[in-house]
Amino acid sequence: MSENSRLVYSTDGNNICTTCKKPFRKCKCKKEQSKLNSKTALRIHFEKKGRKGSGVTVISGLLLDKKELRNVAANLKKHCGVGGSLKNNNDIELQGDQKIKAEAYLRKHDHLQN
């Protein structure tokens, strides 16, 4: 090949996942494996800062995709009987001090170990 040309297409096998035998762009093995190997801790805490005195329970570190996270947030709000929201950084906020109820729900539904 000359210096000015570049490779446009290759039939090399380097772009296929060894686990599922699909192209890397369609492979989900790496994403699932990274979720399992991640050492991100689930954190449940109560926060009042910047909320004019009314506090919220913040749940962060859940390793779920956006759809599952929305589902868990909706079920948590129903379980606790409060309002809340799902923030862009994948934090679930529940109105009021709901740490104990949230922890019980997450343990019951296997999102929290021990």
Biopython code that builds the backbone (N, CA, C, O; Angstrom):
import numpy as np
from Bio.PDB.StructureBuilder import StructureBuilder

atoms = [
    (1, "MET", "N", (0.838, -1.185, 0.000)),
    (1, "MET", "CA", (0.000, 0.000, 0.000)),
    (1, "MET", "C", (0.874, 1.235, 0.000)),
    (1, "MET", "O", (1.961, 1.249, 0.577)),
    (2, "SER", "N", (0.392, 2.248, -0.641)),
    (2, "SER", "CA", (1.148, 3.490, -0.681)),
    (2, "SER", "C", (0.928, 4.269, 0.612)),
    (2, "SER", "O", (0.061, 3.923, 1.415)),
    (3, "GLU", "N", (1.704, 5.301, 0.804)),
    (3, "GLU", "CA", (1.621, 6.098, 2.026)),
    (3, "GLU", "C", (0.319, 6.887, 2.126)),
    (3, "GLU", "O", (-0.155, 7.143, 3.233)),
    (4, "ASN", "N", (-0.267, 7.277, 1.003)),
    (4, "ASN", "CA", (-1.473, 8.104, 1.005)),
    (4, "ASN", "C", (-2.763, 7.298, 1.152)),
    (4, "ASN", "O", (-3.818, 7.882, 1.398)),
    (5, "SER", "N", (-2.705, 5.993, 1.010)),
    (5, "SER", "CA", (-3.933, 5.202, 1.099)),
    (5, "SER", "C", (-4.119, 4.683, 2.529)),
    (5, "SER", "O", (-3.172, 4.553, 3.305)),
    (6, "ARG", "N", (-5.364, 4.399, 2.829)),
    (6, "ARG", "CA", (-5.653, 3.860, 4.151)),
    (6, "ARG", "C", (-6.604, 2.681, 4.000)),
    (6, "ARG", "O", (-7.312, 2.577, 2.998)),
    (7, "LEU", "N", (-6.623, 1.815, 4.964)),
    (7, "LEU", "CA", (-7.468, 0.639, 4.944)),
    (7, "LEU", "C", (-8.917, 1.047, 5.186)),
    (7, "LEU", "O", (-9.215, 1.713, 6.177)),
    (8, "VAL", "N", (-9.815, 0.654, 4.295)),
    (8, "VAL", "CA", (-11.223, 1.004, 4.409)),
    (8, "VAL", "C", (-12.021, -0.174, 4.950)),
    (8, "VAL", "O", (-12.933, 0.020, 5.754)),
    (9, "TYR", "N", (-11.699, -1.375, 4.529)),
    (9, "TYR", "CA", (-12.451, -2.546, 4.943)),
    (9, "TYR", "C", (-11.483, -3.699, 5.111)),
    (9, "TYR", "O", (-10.558, -3.862, 4.314)),
    (10, "SER", "N", (-11.688, -4.485, 6.129)),
    (10, "SER", "CA", (-10.833, -5.628, 6.360)),
    (10, "SER", "C", (-11.683, -6.815, 6.794)),
    (10, "SER", "O", (-12.708, -6.644, 7.455)),
    (11, "THR", "N", (-11.262, -7.997, 6.427)),
    (11, "THR", "CA", (-11.972, -9.204, 6.841)),
    (11, "THR", "C", (-11.265, -9.878, 8.005)),
    (11, "THR", "O", (-11.506, -11.049, 8.297)),
    (12, "ASP", "N", (-10.398, -9.134, 8.661)),
    (12, "ASP", "CA", (-9.709, -9.670, 9.836)),
    (12, "ASP", "C", (-10.719, -10.127, 10.876)),
    (12, "ASP", "O", (-11.805, -9.557, 10.990)),
    (13, "GLY", "N", (-10.365, -11.141, 11.622)),
    (13, "GLY", "CA", (-11.239, -11.639, 12.679)),
    (13, "GLY", "C", (-11.090, -10.877, 13.981)),
    (13, "GLY", "O", (-11.687, -11.266, 14.985)),
    (14, "ASN", "N", (-10.314, -9.805, 13.997)),
    (14, "ASN", "CA", (-10.064, -9.062, 15.229)),
    (14, "ASN", "C", (-11.249, -8.235, 15.697)),
    (14, "ASN", "O", (-11.227, -7.716, 16.813)),
    (15, "ASN", "N", (-12.284, -8.098, 14.876)),
    (15, "ASN", "CA", (-13.414, -7.270, 15.263)),
    (15, "ASN", "C", (-14.623, -8.105, 15.679)),
    (15, "ASN", "O", (-15.750, -7.611, 15.687)),
    (16, "ILE", "N", (-14.386, -9.377, 16.027)),
    (16, "ILE", "CA", (-15.465, -10.272, 16.448)),
    (16, "ILE", "C", (-15.209, -10.707, 17.887)),
    (16, "ILE", "O", (-14.090, -11.067, 18.253)),
    (17, "CYS", "N", (-16.262, -10.666, 18.691)),
    (17, "CYS", "CA", (-16.173, -11.061, 20.097)),
    (17, "CYS", "C", (-15.901, -12.563, 20.187)),
    (17, "CYS", "O", (-16.536, -13.352, 19.487)),
    (18, "THR", "N", (-14.970, -12.954, 21.036)),
    (18, "THR", "CA", (-14.637, -14.369, 21.178)),
    (18, "THR", "C", (-15.687, -15.127, 21.984)),
    (18, "THR", "O", (-15.774, -16.350, 21.875)),
    (19, "THR", "N", (-16.476, -14.434, 22.783)),
    (19, "THR", "CA", (-17.483, -15.086, 23.613)),
    (19, "THR", "C", (-18.760, -15.387, 22.845)),
    (19, "THR", "O", (-19.202, -16.535, 22.798)),
    (20, "CYS", "N", (-19.361, -14.352, 22.237)),
    (20, "CYS", "CA", (-20.660, -14.524, 21.567)),
    (20, "CYS", "C", (-20.544, -14.629, 20.050)),
    (20, "CYS", "O", (-21.543, -14.881, 19.376)),
    (21, "LYS", "N", (-19.348, -14.443, 19.500)),
    (21, "LYS", "CA", (-19.084, -14.544, 18.058)),
    (21, "LYS", "C", (-19.836, -13.508, 17.230)),
    (21, "LYS", "O", (-20.107, -13.739, 16.052)),
    (22, "LYS", "N", (-20.176, -12.364, 17.832)),
    (22, "LYS", "CA", (-20.829, -11.266, 17.116)),
    (22, "LYS", "C", (-19.815, -10.141, 16.930)),
    (22, "LYS", "O", (-18.829, -10.074, 17.663)),
    (23, "PRO", "N", (-20.046, -9.255, 15.956)),
    (23, "PRO", "CA", (-19.167, -8.085, 15.821)),
    (23, "PRO", "C", (-19.210, -7.245, 17.100)),
    (23, "PRO", "O", (-20.233, -7.213, 17.785)),
    (24, "PHE", "N", (-18.115, -6.573, 17.424)),
    (24, "PHE", "CA", (-18.031, -5.806, 18.662)),
    (24, "PHE", "C", (-19.133, -4.758, 18.787)),
    (24, "PHE", "O", (-19.593, -4.480, 19.895)),
    (25, "ARG", "N", (-19.562, -4.172, 17.671)),
    (25, "ARG", "CA", (-20.590, -3.135, 17.754)),
    (25, "ARG", "C", (-21.947, -3.699, 18.168)),
    (25, "ARG", "O", (-22.796, -2.955, 18.658)),
    (26, "LYS", "N", (-22.166, -5.014, 17.976)),
    (26, "LYS", "CA", (-23.421, -5.655, 18.376)),
    (26, "LYS", "C", (-23.270, -6.494, 19.643)),
    (26, "LYS", "O", (-24.260, -6.999, 20.173)),
    (27, "CYS", "N", (-22.060, -6.643, 20.122)),
    (27, "CYS", "CA", (-21.774, -7.478, 21.286)),
    (27, "CYS", "C", (-22.201, -6.786, 22.577)),
    (27, "CYS", "O", (-21.986, -5.586, 22.747)),
    (28, "LYS", "N", (-22.802, -7.543, 23.474)),
    (28, "LYS", "CA", (-23.184, -7.009, 24.775)),
    (28, "LYS", "C", (-22.407, -7.685, 25.899)),
    (28, "LYS", "O", (-22.637, -7.389, 27.072)),
    (29, "CYS", "N", (-21.504, -8.574, 25.563)),
    (29, "CYS", "CA", (-20.728, -9.301, 26.569)),
    (29, "CYS", "C", (-19.865, -8.360, 27.400)),
    (29, "CYS", "O", (-19.808, -8.493, 28.623)),
    (30, "LYS", "N", (-19.198, -7.416, 26.756)),
    (30, "LYS", "CA", (-18.302, -6.495, 27.455)),
    (30, "LYS", "C", (-19.071, -5.639, 28.451)),
    (30, "LYS", "O", (-18.608, -5.415, 29.569)),
    (31, "LYS", "N", (-20.257, -5.154, 28.044)),
    (31, "LYS", "CA", (-21.056, -4.313, 28.929)),
    (31, "LYS", "C", (-21.510, -5.097, 30.145)),
    (31, "LYS", "O", (-21.442, -4.599, 31.268)),
    (32, "GLU", "N", (-21.978, -6.336, 29.928)),
    (32, "GLU", "CA", (-22.436, -7.162, 31.036)),
    (32, "GLU", "C", (-21.276, -7.522, 31.949)),
    (32, "GLU", "O", (-21.417, -7.513, 33.172)),
    (33, "GLN", "N", (-20.128, -7.838, 31.356)),
    (33, "GLN", "CA", (-18.951, -8.193, 32.141)),
    (33, "GLN", "C", (-18.478, -7.009, 32.971)),
    (33, "GLN", "O", (-18.077, -7.180, 34.122)),
    (34, "SER", "N", (-18.521, -5.801, 32.394)),
    (34, "SER", "CA", (-18.070, -4.631, 33.140)),
    (34, "SER", "C", (-18.997, -4.346, 34.312)),
    (34, "SER", "O", (-18.545, -3.860, 35.349)),
    (35, "LYS", "N", (-20.297, -4.641, 34.163)),
    (35, "LYS", "CA", (-21.224, -4.474, 35.281)),
    (35, "LYS", "C", (-20.879, -5.431, 36.407)),
    (35, "LYS", "O", (-20.920, -5.059, 37.580)),
    (36, "LEU", "N", (-20.534, -6.678, 36.049)),
    (36, "LEU", "CA", (-20.227, -7.672, 37.063)),
    (36, "LEU", "C", (-18.900, -7.383, 37.754)),
    (36, "LEU", "O", (-18.758, -7.627, 38.952)),
    (37, "ASN", "N", (-17.930, -6.866, 37.010)),
    (37, "ASN", "CA", (-16.607, -6.621, 37.564)),
    (37, "ASN", "C", (-16.494, -5.283, 38.275)),
    (37, "ASN", "O", (-15.507, -5.033, 38.968)),
    (38, "SER", "N", (-17.467, -4.441, 38.118)),
    (38, "SER", "CA", (-17.391, -3.105, 38.682)),
    (38, "SER", "C", (-17.402, -3.159, 40.206)),
    (38, "SER", "O", (-18.125, -3.957, 40.803)),
    (39, "LYS", "N", (-16.606, -2.315, 40.820)),
    (39, "LYS", "CA", (-16.541, -2.271, 42.271)),
    (39, "LYS", "C", (-17.247, -1.035, 42.806)),
    (39, "LYS", "O", (-16.919, -0.543, 43.885)),
    (40, "THR", "N", (-18.217, -0.534, 42.051)),
    (40, "THR", "CA", (-18.983, 0.622, 42.477)),
    (40, "THR", "C", (-19.902, 0.213, 43.609)),
    (40, "THR", "O", (-20.629, -0.775, 43.509)),
    (41, "ALA", "N", (-19.865, 0.967, 44.665)),
    (41, "ALA", "CA", (-20.698, 0.662, 45.823)),
    (41, "ALA", "C", (-22.046, 1.347, 45.692)),
    (41, "ALA", "O", (-22.139, 2.491, 45.248)),
    (42, "LEU", "N", (-23.080, 0.635, 46.082)),
    (42, "LEU", "CA", (-24.409, 1.216, 46.139)),
    (42, "LEU", "C", (-24.462, 2.090, 47.382)),
    (42, "LEU", "O", (-24.047, 1.668, 48.462)),
    (43, "ARG", "N", (-24.967, 3.295, 47.232)),
    (43, "ARG", "CA", (-24.961, 4.233, 48.344)),
    (43, "ARG", "C", (-26.360, 4.812, 48.531)),
    (43, "ARG", "O", (-26.970, 5.304, 47.582)),
    (44, "ILE", "N", (-26.859, 4.749, 49.759)),
    (44, "ILE", "CA", (-28.157, 5.321, 50.106)),
    (44, "ILE", "C", (-27.901, 6.342, 51.203)),
    (44, "ILE", "O", (-27.420, 5.985, 52.278)),
    (45, "HIS", "N", (-28.218, 7.620, 50.946)),
    (45, "HIS", "CA", (-27.999, 8.636, 51.966)),
    (45, "HIS", "C", (-29.076, 9.711, 51.906)),
    (45, "HIS", "O", (-29.751, 9.885, 50.892)),
    (46, "PHE", "N", (-29.218, 10.426, 53.018)),
    (46, "PHE", "CA", (-30.202, 11.493, 53.146)),
    (46, "PHE", "C", (-29.495, 12.820, 52.937)),
    (46, "PHE", "O", (-28.421, 13.050, 53.492)),
    (47, "GLU", "N", (-30.097, 13.697, 52.134)),
    (47, "GLU", "CA", (-29.463, 14.960, 51.769)),
    (47, "GLU", "C", (-30.451, 16.113, 51.927)),
    (47, "GLU", "O", (-31.590, 16.029, 51.469)),
    (48, "LYS", "N", (-30.005, 17.198, 52.583)),
    (48, "LYS", "CA", (-30.836, 18.393, 52.742)),
    (48, "LYS", "C", (-30.245, 19.592, 52.018)),
    (48, "LYS", "O", (-30.935, 20.582, 51.774)),
    (49, "LYS", "N", (-29.004, 19.501, 51.687)),
    (49, "LYS", "CA", (-28.238, 20.613, 51.146)),
    (49, "LYS", "C", (-28.855, 21.167, 49.857)),
    (49, "LYS", "O", (-29.101, 20.417, 48.912)),
    (50, "GLY", "N", (-29.101, 22.461, 49.822)),
    (50, "GLY", "CA", (-29.605, 23.121, 48.630)),
    (50, "GLY", "C", (-31.055, 22.818, 48.314)),
    (50, "GLY", "O", (-31.482, 22.966, 47.170)),
    (51, "ARG", "N", (-31.824, 22.393, 49.314)),
    (51, "ARG", "CA", (-33.213, 22.014, 49.078)),
    (51, "ARG", "C", (-34.181, 22.783, 49.973)),
    (51, "ARG", "O", (-35.312, 22.348, 50.191)),
    (52, "LYS", "N", (-33.739, 23.912, 50.484)),
    (52, "LYS", "CA", (-34.565, 24.784, 51.328)),
    (52, "LYS", "C", (-35.160, 24.049, 52.531)),
    (52, "LYS", "O", (-36.314, 24.278, 52.894)),
    (53, "GLY", "N", (-34.374, 23.170, 53.143)),
    (53, "GLY", "CA", (-34.801, 22.502, 54.362)),
    (53, "GLY", "C", (-35.479, 21.165, 54.170)),
    (53, "GLY", "O", (-35.467, 20.339, 55.083)),
    (54, "SER", "N", (-36.067, 20.926, 53.019)),
    (54, "SER", "CA", (-36.710, 19.626, 52.809)),
    (54, "SER", "C", (-35.683, 18.663, 52.231)),
    (54, "SER", "O", (-34.974, 18.995, 51.280)),
    (55, "GLY", "N", (-35.608, 17.490, 52.800)),
    (55, "GLY", "CA", (-34.572, 16.553, 52.399)),
    (55, "GLY", "C", (-35.060, 15.487, 51.441)),
    (55, "GLY", "O", (-36.260, 15.266, 51.278)),
    (56, "VAL", "N", (-34.108, 14.838, 50.817)),
    (56, "VAL", "CA", (-34.394, 13.719, 49.924)),
    (56, "VAL", "C", (-33.432, 12.572, 50.236)),
    (56, "VAL", "O", (-32.317, 12.786, 50.711)),
    (57, "THR", "N", (-33.881, 11.372, 49.961)),
    (57, "THR", "CA", (-33.028, 10.201, 50.047)),
    (57, "THR", "C", (-32.454, 9.964, 48.658)),
    (57, "THR", "O", (-33.197, 9.860, 47.682)),
    (58, "VAL", "N", (-31.139, 9.880, 48.572)),
    (58, "VAL", "CA", (-30.467, 9.695, 47.284)),
    (58, "VAL", "C", (-29.884, 8.285, 47.235)),
    (58, "VAL", "O", (-29.162, 7.863, 48.138)),
    (59, "ILE", "N", (-30.208, 7.572, 46.170)),
    (59, "ILE", "CA", (-29.684, 6.225, 45.945)),
    (59, "ILE", "C", (-28.809, 6.293, 44.705)),
    (59, "ILE", "O", (-29.291, 6.594, 43.613)),
    (60, "SER", "N", (-27.529, 6.016, 44.874)),
    (60, "SER", "CA", (-26.601, 6.082, 43.740)),
    (60, "SER", "C", (-25.783, 4.799, 43.672)),
    (60, "SER", "O", (-25.620, 4.094, 44.667)),
    (61, "GLY", "N", (-25.278, 4.514, 42.494)),
    (61, "GLY", "CA", (-24.416, 3.352, 42.311)),
    (61, "GLY", "C", (-25.134, 2.095, 41.862)),
    (61, "GLY", "O", (-24.531, 1.022, 41.853)),
    (62, "LEU", "N", (-26.405, 2.191, 41.488)),
    (62, "LEU", "CA", (-27.102, 1.017, 40.956)),
    (62, "LEU", "C", (-26.590, 0.742, 39.547)),
    (62, "LEU", "O", (-26.616, 1.628, 38.693)),
    (63, "LEU", "N", (-26.131, -0.463, 39.302)),
    (63, "LEU", "CA", (-25.563, -0.816, 38.002)),
    (63, "LEU", "C", (-26.637, -1.425, 37.110)),
    (63, "LEU", "O", (-26.652, -2.632, 36.869)),
    (64, "LEU", "N", (-27.529, -0.578, 36.626)),
    (64, "LEU", "CA", (-28.614, -1.009, 35.754)),
    (64, "LEU", "C", (-28.662, -0.102, 34.539)),
    (64, "LEU", "O", (-28.178, 1.029, 34.581)),
    (65, "ASP", "N", (-29.244, -0.597, 33.459)),
    (65, "ASP", "CA", (-29.413, 0.280, 32.307)),
    (65, "ASP", "C", (-30.578, 1.233, 32.574)),
    (65, "ASP", "O", (-31.310, 1.077, 33.551)),
    (66, "LYS", "N", (-30.737, 2.207, 31.706)),
    (66, "LYS", "CA", (-31.691, 3.303, 31.928)),
    (66, "LYS", "C", (-33.125, 2.797, 32.121)),
    (66, "LYS", "O", (-33.843, 3.283, 32.995)),
    (67, "LYS", "N", (-33.537, 1.828, 31.311)),
    (67, "LYS", "CA", (-34.908, 1.314, 31.389)),
    (67, "LYS", "C", (-35.158, 0.609, 32.725)),
    (67, "LYS", "O", (-36.187, 0.831, 33.364)),
    (68, "GLU", "N", (-34.214, -0.241, 33.145)),
    (68, "GLU", "CA", (-34.349, -0.944, 34.420)),
    (68, "GLU", "C", (-34.314, 0.033, 35.585)),
    (68, "GLU", "O", (-35.037, -0.134, 36.566)),
    (69, "LEU", "N", (-33.467, 1.058, 35.472)),
    (69, "LEU", "CA", (-33.348, 2.057, 36.526)),
    (69, "LEU", "C", (-34.654, 2.834, 36.688)),
    (69, "LEU", "O", (-35.080, 3.110, 37.810)),
    (70, "ARG", "N", (-35.289, 3.187, 35.568)),
    (70, "ARG", "CA", (-36.594, 3.869, 35.628)),
    (70, "ARG", "C", (-37.635, 2.993, 36.309)),
    (70, "ARG", "O", (-38.444, 3.477, 37.100)),
    (71, "ASN", "N", (-37.610, 1.704, 35.998)),
    (71, "ASN", "CA", (-38.548, 0.757, 36.588)),
    (71, "ASN", "C", (-38.325, 0.636, 38.100)),
    (71, "ASN", "O", (-39.283, 0.655, 38.872)),
    (72, "VAL", "N", (-37.067, 0.511, 38.517)),
    (72, "VAL", "CA", (-36.742, 0.423, 39.943)),
    (72, "VAL", "C", (-37.152, 1.705, 40.659)),
    (72, "VAL", "O", (-37.695, 1.650, 41.762)),
    (73, "ALA", "N", (-36.895, 2.864, 40.040)),
    (73, "ALA", "CA", (-37.268, 4.144, 40.653)),
    (73, "ALA", "C", (-38.778, 4.231, 40.845)),
    (73, "ALA", "O", (-39.245, 4.654, 41.903)),
    (74, "ALA", "N", (-39.541, 3.835, 39.836)),
    (74, "ALA", "CA", (-41.002, 3.880, 39.937)),
    (74, "ALA", "C", (-41.507, 2.944, 41.030)),
    (74, "ALA", "O", (-42.391, 3.306, 41.805)),
    (75, "ASN", "N", (-40.946, 1.745, 41.088)),
    (75, "ASN", "CA", (-41.368, 0.790, 42.111)),
    (75, "ASN", "C", (-40.963, 1.233, 43.509)),
    (75, "ASN", "O", (-41.702, 1.013, 44.468)),
    (76, "LEU", "N", (-39.797, 1.853, 43.632)),
    (76, "LEU", "CA", (-39.359, 2.381, 44.931)),
    (76, "LEU", "C", (-40.296, 3.483, 45.414)),
    (76, "LEU", "O", (-40.656, 3.524, 46.590)),
    (77, "LYS", "N", (-40.687, 4.369, 44.512)),
    (77, "LYS", "CA", (-41.600, 5.456, 44.880)),
    (77, "LYS", "C", (-42.941, 4.893, 45.341)),
    (77, "LYS", "O", (-43.526, 5.391, 46.303)),
    (78, "LYS", "N", (-43.427, 3.866, 44.665)),
    (78, "LYS", "CA", (-44.686, 3.229, 45.071)),
    (78, "LYS", "C", (-44.533, 2.540, 46.420)),
    (78, "LYS", "O", (-45.404, 2.644, 47.284)),
    (79, "HIS", "N", (-43.416, 1.834, 46.594)),
    (79, "HIS", "CA", (-43.168, 1.104, 47.836)),
    (79, "HIS", "C", (-43.095, 2.048, 49.037)),
    (79, "HIS", "O", (-43.640, 1.755, 50.101)),
    (80, "CYS", "N", (-42.422, 3.173, 48.858)),
    (80, "CYS", "CA", (-42.253, 4.132, 49.953)),
    (80, "CYS", "C", (-43.447, 5.077, 50.080)),
    (80, "CYS", "O", (-43.609, 5.727, 51.113)),
    (81, "GLY", "N", (-44.273, 5.161, 49.059)),
    (81, "GLY", "CA", (-45.430, 6.049, 49.095)),
    (81, "GLY", "C", (-45.061, 7.515, 49.008)),
    (81, "GLY", "O", (-45.706, 8.362, 49.626)),
    (82, "VAL", "N", (-44.019, 7.819, 48.237)),
    (82, "VAL", "CA", (-43.548, 9.203, 48.108)),
    (82, "VAL", "C", (-43.277, 9.518, 46.646)),
    (82, "VAL", "O", (-43.317, 8.636, 45.789)),
    (83, "GLY", "N", (-43.004, 10.778, 46.374)),
    (83, "GLY", "CA", (-42.579, 11.203, 45.048)),
    (83, "GLY", "C", (-41.076, 11.106, 44.941)),
    (83, "GLY", "O", (-40.386, 10.789, 45.909)),
    (84, "GLY", "N", (-40.587, 11.377, 43.772)),
    (84, "GLY", "CA", (-39.151, 11.341, 43.569)),
    (84, "GLY", "C", (-38.827, 11.507, 42.105)),
    (84, "GLY", "O", (-39.703, 11.769, 41.281)),
    (85, "SER", "N", (-37.547, 11.350, 41.792)),
    (85, "SER", "CA", (-37.127, 11.508, 40.404)),
    (85, "SER", "C", (-35.870, 10.696, 40.139)),
    (85, "SER", "O", (-35.193, 10.230, 41.055)),
    (86, "LEU", "N", (-35.584, 10.545, 38.854)),
    (86, "LEU", "CA", (-34.367, 9.900, 38.398)),
    (86, "LEU", "C", (-33.514, 10.984, 37.766)),
    (86, "LEU", "O", (-33.916, 11.587, 36.771)),
    (87, "LYS", "N", (-32.358, 11.236, 38.322)),
    (87, "LYS", "CA", (-31.486, 12.299, 37.828)),
    (87, "LYS", "C", (-30.607, 11.792, 36.686)),
    (87, "LYS", "O", (-30.472, 10.585, 36.486)),
    (88, "ASN", "N", (-30.016, 12.720, 35.943)),
    (88, "ASN", "CA", (-29.204, 12.380, 34.769)),
    (88, "ASN", "C", (-27.988, 11.530, 35.099)),
    (88, "ASN", "O", (-27.529, 10.755, 34.260)),
    (89, "ASN", "N", (-27.464, 11.666, 36.298)),
    (89, "ASN", "CA", (-26.284, 10.889, 36.669)),
    (89, "ASN", "C", (-26.676, 9.540, 37.274)),
    (89, "ASN", "O", (-25.902, 8.942, 38.021)),
    (90, "ASN", "N", (-27.891, 9.061, 36.944)),
    (90, "ASN", "CA", (-28.410, 7.766, 37.383)),
    (90, "ASN", "C", (-28.595, 7.660, 38.890)),
    (90, "ASN", "O", (-28.479, 6.573, 39.455)),
    (91, "ASP", "N", (-28.880, 8.770, 39.537)),
    (91, "ASP", "CA", (-29.236, 8.767, 40.948)),
    (91, "ASP", "C", (-30.748, 8.775, 41.067)),
    (91, "ASP", "O", (-31.436, 9.476, 40.324)),
    (92, "ILE", "N", (-31.260, 7.995, 42.001)),
    (92, "ILE", "CA", (-32.688, 8.007, 42.288)),
    (92, "ILE", "C", (-32.883, 8.871, 43.522)),
    (92, "ILE", "O", (-32.219, 8.661, 44.537)),
    (93, "GLU", "N", (-33.787, 9.842, 43.446)),
    (93, "GLU", "CA", (-34.097, 10.697, 44.587)),
    (93, "GLU", "C", (-35.519, 10.409, 45.037)),
    (93, "GLU", "O", (-36.448, 10.404, 44.229)),
    (94, "LEU", "N", (-35.683, 10.170, 46.337)),
    (94, "LEU", "CA", (-36.995, 9.955, 46.938)),
    (94, "LEU", "C", (-37.239, 11.062, 47.948)),
    (94, "LEU", "O", (-36.333, 11.421, 48.699)),
    (95, "GLN", "N", (-38.437, 11.606, 47.978)),
    (95, "GLN", "CA", (-38.744, 12.697, 48.897)),
    (95, "GLN", "C", (-38.791, 12.178, 50.330)),
    (95, "GLN", "O", (-39.401, 11.147, 50.613)),
    (96, "GLY", "N", (-38.137, 12.907, 51.224)),
    (96, "GLY", "CA", (-38.139, 12.557, 52.642)),
    (96, "GLY", "C", (-37.059, 11.550, 52.989)),
    (96, "GLY", "O", (-36.275, 11.133, 52.137)),
    (97, "ASP", "N", (-37.034, 11.167, 54.266)),
    (97, "ASP", "CA", (-36.039, 10.217, 54.762)),
    (97, "ASP", "C", (-36.584, 8.798, 54.583)),
    (97, "ASP", "O", (-37.346, 8.312, 55.420)),
    (98, "GLN", "N", (-36.200, 8.151, 53.516)),
    (98, "GLN", "CA", (-36.716, 6.824, 53.154)),
    (98, "GLN", "C", (-35.597, 5.777, 53.119)),
    (98, "GLN", "O", (-35.712, 4.775, 52.412)),
    (99, "LYS", "N", (-34.517, 6.003, 53.876)),
    (99, "LYS", "CA", (-33.360, 5.108, 53.804)),
    (99, "LYS", "C", (-33.710, 3.667, 54.165)),
    (99, "LYS", "O", (-33.316, 2.738, 53.461)),
    (100, "ILE", "N", (-34.441, 3.477, 55.249)),
    (100, "ILE", "CA", (-34.737, 2.124, 55.731)),
    (100, "ILE", "C", (-35.660, 1.394, 54.758)),
    (100, "ILE", "O", (-35.425, 0.231, 54.431)),
    (101, "LYS", "N", (-36.709, 2.075, 54.296)),
    (101, "LYS", "CA", (-37.637, 1.455, 53.340)),
    (101, "LYS", "C", (-36.939, 1.143, 52.019)),
    (101, "LYS", "O", (-37.156, 0.083, 51.432)),
    (102, "ALA", "N", (-36.104, 2.064, 51.556)),
    (102, "ALA", "CA", (-35.395, 1.861, 50.290)),
    (102, "ALA", "C", (-34.422, 0.687, 50.400)),
    (102, "ALA", "O", (-34.325, -0.135, 49.489)),
    (103, "GLU", "N", (-33.709, 0.615, 51.515)),
    (103, "GLU", "CA", (-32.771, -0.488, 51.715)),
    (103, "GLU", "C", (-33.506, -1.822, 51.751)),
    (103, "GLU", "O", (-33.055, -2.797, 51.151)),
    (104, "ALA", "N", (-34.636, -1.868, 52.452)),
    (104, "ALA", "CA", (-35.422, -3.105, 52.529)),
    (104, "ALA", "C", (-35.902, -3.529, 51.141)),
    (104, "ALA", "O", (-35.838, -4.708, 50.792)),
    (105, "TYR", "N", (-36.378, -2.574, 50.360)),
    (105, "TYR", "CA", (-36.855, -2.876, 49.003)),
    (105, "TYR", "C", (-35.714, -3.399, 48.131)),
    (105, "TYR", "O", (-35.880, -4.388, 47.418)),
    (106, "LEU", "N", (-34.566, -2.741, 48.185)),
    (106, "LEU", "CA", (-33.430, -3.139, 47.350)),
    (106, "LEU", "C", (-32.896, -4.514, 47.743)),
    (106, "LEU", "O", (-32.487, -5.287, 46.877)),
    (107, "ARG", "N", (-32.896, -4.827, 49.039)),
    (107, "ARG", "CA", (-32.482, -6.164, 49.481)),
    (107, "ARG", "C", (-33.470, -7.225, 48.995)),
    (107, "ARG", "O", (-33.071, -8.286, 48.514)),
    (108, "LYS", "N", (-34.754, -6.925, 49.126)),
    (108, "LYS", "CA", (-35.798, -7.875, 48.736)),
    (108, "LYS", "C", (-35.724, -8.204, 47.246)),
    (108, "LYS", "O", (-35.983, -9.339, 46.848)),
    (109, "HIS", "N", (-35.377, -7.230, 46.435)),
    (109, "HIS", "CA", (-35.337, -7.417, 44.986)),
    (109, "HIS", "C", (-33.923, -7.639, 44.452)),
    (109, "HIS", "O", (-33.663, -7.427, 43.267)),
    (110, "ASP", "N", (-33.012, -8.066, 45.324)),
    (110, "ASP", "CA", (-31.650, -8.480, 44.954)),
    (110, "ASP", "C", (-30.819, -7.414, 44.258)),
    (110, "ASP", "O", (-29.989, -7.740, 43.409)),
    (111, "HIS", "N", (-31.022, -6.158, 44.596)),
    (111, "HIS", "CA", (-30.152, -5.101, 44.087)),
    (111, "HIS", "C", (-29.068, -4.772, 45.106)),
    (111, "HIS", "O", (-28.141, -4.014, 44.823)),
    (112, "LEU", "N", (-29.199, -5.354, 46.297)),
    (112, "LEU", "CA", (-28.290, -5.066, 47.398)),
    (112, "LEU", "C", (-27.924, -6.387, 48.058)),
    (112, "LEU", "O", (-28.810, -7.156, 48.432)),
    (113, "GLN", "N", (-26.639, -6.660, 48.207)),
    (113, "GLN", "CA", (-26.204, -7.898, 48.840)),
    (113, "GLN", "C", (-25.974, -7.662, 50.330)),
    (113, "GLN", "O", (-25.811, -6.529, 50.782)),
    (114, "ASN", "N", (-25.966, -8.772, 51.084)),
    (114, "ASN", "CA", (-25.749, -8.785, 52.546)),
    (114, "ASN", "C", (-26.906, -8.186, 53.229)),
    (114, "ASN", "O", (-26.922, -8.102, 54.457)),
]
sb = StructureBuilder()
sb.init_structure("model")
sb.init_model(0)
sb.init_chain("A")
sb.init_seg("    ")
for serial, (resi, resn, name, xyz) in enumerate(atoms, 1):
    if name == "N":
        sb.init_residue(resn, " ", resi, " ")
    sb.init_atom(name, np.array(xyz, "f"), 0.0, 1.0, " ", f" {name:<3s}", serial, name[0])
structure = sb.get_structure()
